């Protein structure tokens, strides 16, 4: 292994001492560069590295002073490396330095460079204005709009410069082509704006069309309904659990109980009260309470568990509640009547009534007769058809009586082709198949001897009729329906009410303790008992309406014919019985916004006029000529009043308006007028809010307050566009957004240079942006901006506090993706593809994306929790989603889509970034692994070694692992080391790559390679020991190469944070960063703090910056 | 994101050359975009809602000997440039309203209910194909505002108002203002608005530059140059015509703001925008919805009292005949304009294909759709013909087969489109 660089062993103290020595001598003649460096170069280097030959594009002969060398410090860093490794001067050199001369040269050169670094330490350098990178643009838009629009998806990839990052002014150029792209990106963002009654919002998709706007709020309303849906089983279960709650919870209230279960407290309470209420009215409520009381108590009162049988009773009760409510609440009106002759006004009126009556009792449910039916399917698979008709007292307290059964019979279709409809009267069937039952049932006989039809019979309550017929009696009928008219024998039923049920014999419902006795009530409307039935029904329906809200299966909330579109709100029971005040307000708001943003009232009115004229011909009368669909004046109040008058007249309603207040036509027009008036008011109130939003938007987008002139300009532009007919308010909002996003103050990060010739502190606002684009890759949030505007960011303690806050924020993910993604070279993994998917079939897009995300997840975790950054290399933990866990062969306990931390990586031969699939895959060839690429990646990217590009005439390794002419991979790689020109570099990384051979080209663990050879992942270490695979090798790296890794991260991070290339004068800060790591257990946060506190980060060069002036000032400060 | 096309449309408006006739633009700008030997091919679709009037809709004979029914009378001067096609079938239309307009250019079955789903229309496939070569991928114009709502067959009326669909979920928003359509050729919604935005940006950049240091100025200049170049392009289009383009520009006067007061003026204004766009090669694809499905257009200038749809139920009456005739006249007007534009040794019409179509044949029946083509698509499409596919049987008279054949000629070769896998035989 390569020994650590000389520099890494130099302690800061030594540097300082040397610098001090230089400084004290500087007034005298001694000049170490001139006196010892230049002669050494002349003797040993200049033969090749001179102006003429400039071998390796390096002319060392031209440097005459330390300052000159400092300008090109990178060259001189390489000189140190090469001389130190004794690679230079080359073996072939005529004159080679002695070991002492070499050491002396290195020491002096280091001292000279460090001295130069010290003189200009803290120089902020040249930080060019830079446009937002694609990633920064997307993140910033996400913050501004509150939705993740990613408008740069189609942009070209940003180039990188400086320390290899795209966020530098050198790299980020602008062109007319890109400008045009930015313009369209701004337009795309503006297209997401939706105008609400309270301001401008951004939708997650463009909302240019009516359908988009509808979608936005309709989705929200449907979701709201779904969240507040009443599921009887859940509520009944919660009531049961409450009733039998253990003593330890006796103090808990129903409110809390509901809250814990995410149920409506209002509804749970009223239900519980109804269930637990005293008394049995004998009808609907009584039946319900009997059913409720019949649910078995928990076996163990201390641990109340709902038994399976109790659960099924609750389920059955829930179903029956629903059935009863459908029977006794008012009947549904069809939502859409497909009949053009059906006037929209009547239609709306009818639906309005339905909506209003959902939780009421239908008086028509009180009736002495009823038709009952029961279906029997698949007779070919049955032995018999058997059912029971039972009659019980309607009221538990009283009641004998009689029920007459009439018209009993089966109907069905034969299996013949084509099928034939058949009807089989029960009596005839029994006569044939079961005459004994006919006898027993006393057909045609009334107990009192009165005459009834021959095919009728009577059941006395309590009592039942049981019928059983062999299936073969039905011949070729497959499915049959049995039907019977049941009628209360009023004269002989004093109680006035009986309950009839028709059930299949032996059906589970028949066995449960509840439900069957009120399934169908027959009530004598003349009998006083009818009042009690009604009262019971009213109480029942209020708790159990036939629906809580109505959403059309096909059309959602939309309603109307043809092109009359309106939104029909039908959710009164939900609002009344389930939602609390806050929830009601929220639902009202959503409806209001839906109507506002779609401008539905006007749309509906125009659709109405068109339909009534063109489809129903009603408006074809000349009286209606002044009212045209396309007339802009149609929506004016005055027009609508006249229209209503004519419409009433033509509908035969001649009475004056005052007398038709309740008439559906008047209500219709009145509602339109009210809505339109409200829309106008809302718009009027909203317009200034939009402008305020835009001002706030601009403030956030410019990352500073607007100047008074800028504010004026924005306002006048907005008003001007809003007033133009072809544009209007919405265009004004959109155009203003585009205008703000096209401003250089948004798209660029520029800190105009102050007057002077040295350096000055950056403004608080500039610091805020620097900080946020550094740590979040996005704009400052409100807190940071407020602090900056209050001038508090120049305070170092505040700066550090903000830094810590920001590093805990989840937006650090974006920093991690940008910084580590670019440094470690995985950011563009999604866009690139080197895997041969024909061979690696399991490599799919979900896996690819999961691979891409893994290192960012781990890095974010280390940063947000301030853990040692060395865990990137050596760690037993990582983060996986379901797909990646499968790929790694790790158990996954999370939900789909979730990322969870997992440990046990070392046992899997992984651990740290070297074992991550993204790097193993990215650094492979399509059909084989590449120890060369993998090793190079570790040494070059992770450890920061400078490795020159390979010569042009290299021999390529075979494309497949199976194609190696019998040689092992290790043997093939050995060829590199035989050739001297290759060996120089390959010796440094080939072996490293071998440690990762336990993973195939898509990062799957393997014990054999693709040519079926056992995997050889042993690395011989410098100390003579061996490392097997990634975990051992990673541990070795952290022990022996820790310093190289940390220095690399310092250099990369500083370059990223400043957005420029590093210069020699940054060395002092780099050393401080290194110390910060050492003294803080390699933790990341102190590292960032060191940067943020540094003069480089907080200052800027003045307009007429002079290096000489700055050096003098620095030296003065030093003294 | 779904709006890619319209976004790109904008871009193109910003980035590409000025509005000069096609050949001239080749001379001025070099042949970087078009090959001078083959002029670009264009496609336009005229749509009339609610069907035609069958007794008056016929054509027989070929070439000069072609005879045209009363509805098509206005096409007489262009007989040799026509293909009057009878009997094409849009299988998935299914008659009635809503279902058959949203798929007239895509041929797929539309989804019922509140989720809107169809397919990208053939004009938008062409728009995508040519977006690199033309400033604006397509013009999607209409003379009647779109409606919403649901037909009681549970199909959204969004389908009834849009024939151009950028993707299965979204129609292309229709431009109703001729002035904005005109501006759209040279920017997006409004060149005027855009000009004002660019002015402002330029002003800010100039302010910034004044306070910048030398090294900063380099970067700001880069930005300034980009804004200026963009702005100059936009401005050039708005100032007085240059000598070279004088004739052209006079003809291309910007329509006045607002909506024209009657359909006759309205349709002409839209045709003029299309003519200008084709002539200057700003776009190669256009659709114009003269009237929607279930149309509420009125025709006081034809002495017709009620609205379009009212008459369509009894479409053999004199009123509806007048309405159909009027629609065909607008089509003839655009044909005439393009026929008068010389382009090499042909005319712009010769290099185009203008389709006239309606979703219904008679009173809400879409068992066949009326179809006329005008123009020879750069010599690839024979003209001067009448054809009847009715006897060929349902599988051999598919509207989508015609589209496949047209798309072939415009450089998009598809294995299938809509309900068709075969090209229309004999076209």
Interface residues (C-beta under 8 A of the other chain):
Chain A: X126 X128 X129 X130 X131 X149 X150 X151 X153 X154 X169 X173 X174 X175 X176 X177 X178 X179 X180 X181 X183 X184 X185 X187 X188 X191 X205 X206 X208 X209 X210 X211 X212 X214 X218 X336 X337 X338 X553 X554 X555 X556 X558 X559 X560 X561 X562 X563 X564 X565 X603 X607 X610 X613 X614 X615 X617 X620 X628 X629 X630 X713 X717 X721 X724 X725 X726 X727 X731 X735 X738 X739 X742 X743 X744 X745 X748 X750 X752 X753 X1101 X1102 X1103 X1105
Chain B: X1 X2 X3 X4 X6 X7 X8 X10 X11 X14 X15 X97 X112 X113 X114 X116 X146 X147 X148 X149 X150 X151 X152 X153 X154 X156 X157 X158 X160 X170 X171 X173 X177 X179 X180 X188 X189 X190 X193 X196 X197 X198 X200 X201 X204 X205 X208 X211 X212 X213 X214 X215 X216 X218 X219 X220 X222 X223 X225 X226 X227 X229 X230 X257 X258 X294 X296 X298 X306 X307 X309 X310
